[in-house]
Amino acid sequence: MAAPPASNGAHVPRVGRACANGDRAGGHRAAAREVAQAAGAADAAVAIWSLARWPLIFCLVVLATAGLYKLAPRKRRPGVRAVSVGSVAAVHVCQLCSVGFEVWVVNFADYDATYGALAGAVAFAFWLWISNLALLFGMMLDLELSPAPEGGGLG
């Protein structure tokens, strides 16, 4: 049962504890449940959050990737949209590569034997390299799909 609200109606300590337990399985559900109870909502909010969080995260990452592509140093071309095919493709490729890399590290690689205490840093650097290749793939896909500039040249 939820504790009675403080004088200002906030349930900050309980929500803070639920968020701090986020590394455990189901910690996000506990945090969502505490926030929903503080707002007066039912368990339906937890179910909605459990379903909506992954598409929401995907959309935010696609928007961040599209923003990164907008900052890239290239000549502006007509027809380039805010969210492009390349940014969506880059996020999908990055997700697939991350899952594949995780399977490889867990089942086949033995970084501890090779790198010792630096194994985590080496694996992280390798994952960053793979993710950057996915981002470059998306940017090149955008470049290939965009209309050619007038005048026939690239630059």
C-alpha positions in Angstrom: 0.0 0.0 0.0 1.3 3.5 -0.8 2.3 5.8 1.9 0.2 8.9 2.5 1.4 11.8 0.5 3.6 14.4 2.0 2.3 17.9 2.7 2.9 18.9 -0.9 1.5 15.6 -2.3 4.8 14.2 -3.6 5.9 10.5 -3.3 9.5 11.3 -4.1 11.2 8.9 -1.6 9.3 5.8 -2.8 9.7 6.7 -6.5 13.4 7.3 -5.9 13.7 3.8 -4.3 11.8 2.3 -7.2 14.1 4.0 -9.7 17.2 3.1 -7.8 16.1 -0.6 -8.1 15.9 -0.2 -11.9 18.9 -2.5 -12.5 16.9 -5.5 -11.1 14.4 -7.3 -13.2 11.1 -5.4 -13.2 12.6 -2.3 -11.6 11.1 -0.1 -14.4 7.7 -1.6 -13.6 8.1 -0.7 -9.9 9.0 2.9 -10.8 6.1 3.1 -13.3 3.7 1.7 -10.7 4.9 4.3 -8.0 4.5 7.2 -10.5 1.1 5.9 -11.6 -0.1 5.6 -8.0 1.2 9.1 -7.1 -0.7 10.4 -10.1 -3.8 8.5 -9.1 -3.7 6.0 -12.1 -4.2 2.3 -11.9 -2.2 -0.7 -13.1 -3.2 0.1 -16.6 -0.5 2.8 -16.7 2.1 0.1 -15.9 0.9 -2.0 -18.8 0.9 0.9 -21.2 4.4 1.9 -20.1 5.6 -1.7 -20.5 4.4 -1.7 -24.1 5.1 1.9 -25.1 8.7 2.3 -23.7 10.5 0.4 -26.5 8.8 2.3 -29.4 9.4 5.5 -27.5 13.1 4.7 -27.0 13.4 3.7 -30.7 11.8 7.0 -31.8 14.0 9.1 -29.6 17.2 7.3 -30.9 16.0 7.8 -34.5 15.5 11.5 -33.8 18.9 11.8 -32.2 20.5 10.0 -35.2 18.6 12.3 -37.6 19.8 15.3 -35.7 23.4 14.0 -35.9 23.0 13.6 -39.6 21.8 17.2 -39.9 25.0 18.3 -38.2 27.2 16.4 -40.6 29.4 18.6 -42.8 28.0 18.2 -46.3 26.3 20.3 -48.8 22.5 20.6 -48.2 20.4 18.8 -50.7 16.8 19.4 -51.5 14.4 16.8 -50.3 16.2 15.8 -47.1 13.7 15.3 -44.3 14.1 15.5 -40.6 13.7 11.7 -40.1 15.2 9.8 -43.0 15.4 6.3 -44.3 19.1 6.3 -43.4 18.5 7.2 -39.8 15.9 4.5 -39.3 18.1 2.0 -41.1 21.2 3.0 -39.0 19.3 2.4 -35.7 18.0 -1.0 -36.9 21.5 -2.0 -38.1 23.0 -0.8 -34.8 20.5 -2.8 -32.8 21.2 -5.9 -34.9 24.9 -5.5 -34.5 24.6 -4.9 -30.8 22.6 -8.1 -30.4 25.1 -10.0 -32.5 28.1 -8.6 -30.6 26.4 -9.5 -27.3 26.0 -13.1 -28.5 29.6 -13.2 -29.7 31.0 -11.8 -26.5 28.9 -14.0 -24.2 29.4 -17.3 -26.1 32.7 -17.1 -28.1 35.0 -14.3 -27.0 37.2 -14.5 -23.9 38.3 -11.0 -23.3 39.3 -11.6 -19.7 42.0 -14.0 -20.6 43.4 -11.7 -23.2 43.0 -8.2 -21.7 42.5 -8.9 -18.0 41.1 -5.9 -16.1 40.8 -3.9 -19.3 38.5 -6.4 -21.0 35.4 -4.2 -20.4 37.1 -1.2 -22.0 38.3 -3.1 -25.0 34.8 -4.7 -25.6 33.2 -1.3 -25.2 35.6 0.3 -27.7 34.9 -2.5 -30.2 31.1 -2.0 -29.7 31.6 1.7 -30.3 33.4 1.0 -33.6 30.6 -1.3 -34.7 28.0 1.3 -33.8 29.9 4.0 -35.7 30.0 1.8 -38.8 26.2 1.4 -38.6 25.8 5.2 -38.3 28.1 5.7 -41.4 26.0 3.1 -43.3 22.9 5.1 -42.6 24.5 8.3 -43.6 25.7 6.8 -46.9 22.2 5.3 -47.5 20.8 8.8 -47.1 23.4 10.2 -49.5 22.6 7.6 -52.1 18.8 8.0 -51.8 18.8 11.8 -51.9 18.3 13.5 -55.2 21.4 14.5 -57.1 22.3 18.2 -56.9 21.7 20.5 -59.9 24.8 20.9 -62.0 25.8 17.3 -61.9 28.6 17.6 -59.4 28.8 16.3 -55.8 30.4 19.3 -54.3 
